[in-house]
Amino acid sequence: MARKSVPEMNAAPMADIAFLLLIFFLVTTTMEVDTGITRMLPPPVDPDAPEPPPVRERNVFVVLVDRHDRLMVEGELTSVDRLKEKTKHFLQNPENDPTLPEKREEEIRHLGEVEVSRGVISLQNDRGTSYEMYISVQNELAAAINSIRDEVSQEHFGMDFNKLRDQELIDAVRQAVPMSISEAEPKAIGE
């Protein structure tokens, strides 16, 4: 008895169909893009660089968040709602209080002679801090700085900072109101 041979099937069209289906699904599906906090990390520290000068205590605004999401600003329990106001007051130092940050006069192109705060915000959080609280604090600190930038922009250019389109003007306002936030590595903060 002779065995019948099974006809062979050409697999090339199957591979083409599979490839076309793959392309179809890649083109028609949407993929979520993760977004995060837009912060630029500082460059790596050069081991041969000289030690930076110490920051004077009066120029540091200490913000702590513990594992129970309690917010301490300058050693005082505070609500997130008041953080923006306190941060603005610290950075602007409107009464030239000797316990608040120093200011230096700087000549800035497009702005002229401007007082620039030497204030630095030191943000420290506990490893147990909730993500929501951490983001809320970050948002309030950024909102305080953006509010000050809006004031400077309104005073000099008659519009809010986020409405500026000229990169030179944007850079001038950023130089007058730097985003000076120092984040320490999360650690266990005492009770």
Summary of the structure (lengths in Angstrom):
residues: 191
radius of gyration: 27.4
end to end distance: 90.3
largest distance: 109.0
contacts: 418
relative contact order: 0.14
helix: 38%
strand: 18%
